[in-house]
């Protein structure tokens, strides 16, 4: 039986935007599970929940000359800080994964960048 696991990396310049994106993505997963209304796991397996891991913030520093002519010592420094988080969704069947991907692609999240990674695992014996 084929199972598809999905990992989403969320990146933004503001922490509140990441938190709202995480809550909206968990709501999308619940919506996808309620639409299909099938149990994705047998009774012997434990039901996994989506897990979220915060990544360390990345900081980039830039130094720019204020005047291009004489004043070499007169410089201005800028700081660009971005925060990121990774969400791992529980494995679903290969038939229900396209719906979750469509929901993720069409979700309107303001101020965040999503990177979606899909992994398909198959068993050797069927």
C-alpha positions as CSV (number, residue, x, y, z in Angstrom):
1,X,0.0,0.0,0.0
2,X,1.4,3.4,-1.0
3,X,1.7,6.1,1.6
4,X,2.5,9.7,1.0
5,X,4.0,12.0,3.6
6,X,4.1,15.7,3.1
7,X,6.6,18.2,4.7
8,X,6.0,21.9,4.5
9,X,8.7,24.5,5.3
10,X,7.2,27.9,6.2
11,X,9.5,31.0,6.0
12,X,8.7,34.6,6.9
13,X,10.2,37.8,8.2
14,X,7.7,38.0,11.1
15,X,6.9,35.4,13.8
16,X,3.1,36.1,14.0
17,X,2.8,35.4,10.3
18,X,4.4,31.9,10.9
19,X,2.0,31.2,13.8
20,X,-1.1,32.1,11.7
21,X,0.2,29.9,8.9
22,X,0.7,27.0,11.2
23,X,-2.9,27.2,12.5
24,X,-4.3,27.5,9.0
25,X,-2.4,24.5,7.8
26,X,-3.5,22.4,10.7
27,X,-7.1,23.4,9.9
28,X,-6.6,22.4,6.2
29,X,-5.4,19.0,7.3
30,X,-8.5,18.5,9.5
31,X,-10.6,19.7,6.6
32,X,-9.0,17.2,4.2
33,X,-9.5,14.3,6.7
34,X,-13.2,15.3,7.2
35,X,-13.9,15.4,3.5
36,X,-12.8,11.9,2.9
37,X,-14.2,10.5,6.1
38,X,-12.2,7.3,5.9
39,X,-9.8,5.9,8.4
40,X,-6.3,6.2,7.0
41,X,-4.8,3.9,9.5
42,X,-5.7,0.4,10.7
43,X,-6.6,-0.2,14.3
44,X,-3.2,-1.6,15.1
45,X,-1.3,1.5,14.1
46,X,-1.3,4.6,16.2
47,X,-2.7,7.7,14.7
48,X,0.0,10.3,14.1
49,X,-0.6,14.0,14.4
50,X,1.1,16.7,12.4
51,X,4.3,17.9,14.1
52,X,5.8,21.4,13.9
53,X,9.4,22.2,14.5
54,X,10.7,25.7,14.7
55,X,14.0,26.3,12.9
56,X,16.6,28.8,14.2
57,X,16.3,32.3,12.7
58,X,18.6,33.3,9.9
59,X,20.3,36.7,10.1
60,X,21.9,38.4,7.2
61,X,23.9,41.6,7.7
62,X,24.7,44.1,4.9
63,X,27.2,47.0,5.0
64,X,26.7,49.7,2.4
65,X,28.8,52.9,1.8
66,X,26.7,56.0,2.4
67,X,28.6,58.1,-0.1
68,X,30.2,56.6,-3.2
69,X,32.8,59.4,-3.4
70,X,35.2,60.3,-0.6
71,X,33.8,59.2,2.7
72,X,34.9,55.6,2.9
73,X,34.4,55.4,6.7
74,X,30.8,56.6,6.5
75,X,28.9,53.3,6.2
76,X,25.4,52.1,6.9
77,X,24.5,48.6,8.2
78,X,21.3,46.7,7.6
79,X,19.9,43.6,9.2
80,X,17.6,41.1,7.6
81,X,16.1,38.5,9.9
82,X,13.9,35.6,8.8
83,X,12.2,32.9,10.9
84,X,11.2,29.5,9.6
85,X,9.3,26.4,10.8
86,X,8.8,22.9,9.4
87,X,5.5,21.0,9.5
88,X,5.4,17.2,8.9
89,X,2.0,15.8,8.1
90,X,1.1,12.2,8.9
91,X,1.3,9.7,6.0
92,X,-1.8,9.5,3.9
93,X,-2.8,7.3,1.1
94,X,-1.8,8.1,-2.4
95,X,-5.4,8.7,-3.4
96,X,-6.0,11.4,-0.7
97,X,-2.7,13.2,-1.0
98,X,-3.7,15.3,-4.2
99,X,-6.6,16.9,-2.3
100,X,-4.3,18.0,0.5
101,X,-1.7,19.3,-2.0
102,X,-4.5,21.3,-3.8
103,X,-5.6,22.7,-0.4
104,X,-2.0,23.7,0.4
105,X,-1.4,25.3,-3.0
106,X,-4.6,27.3,-2.9
107,X,-4.3,28.5,0.7
108,X,-4.0,32.2,0.8
109,X,-1.3,32.8,3.4
110,X,-0.1,36.4,3.5
111,X,3.6,37.2,4.2
112,X,4.9,33.6,4.2
113,X,6.7,31.4,1.7
114,X,5.8,27.7,1.5
115,X,8.1,25.0,0.3
116,X,6.2,21.7,-0.1
117,X,8.0,18.4,-0.2
118,X,6.2,15.1,-1.0
119,X,7.6,11.7,-0.3
120,X,5.9,8.6,-1.7
121,X,6.7,5.2,0.0
122,X,5.7,1.9,-1.4
123,X,5.9,-1.6,0.0
124,X,7.8,-4.3,-1.8
125,X,5.1,-6.9,-1.3
126,X,1.5,-6.3,-2.3
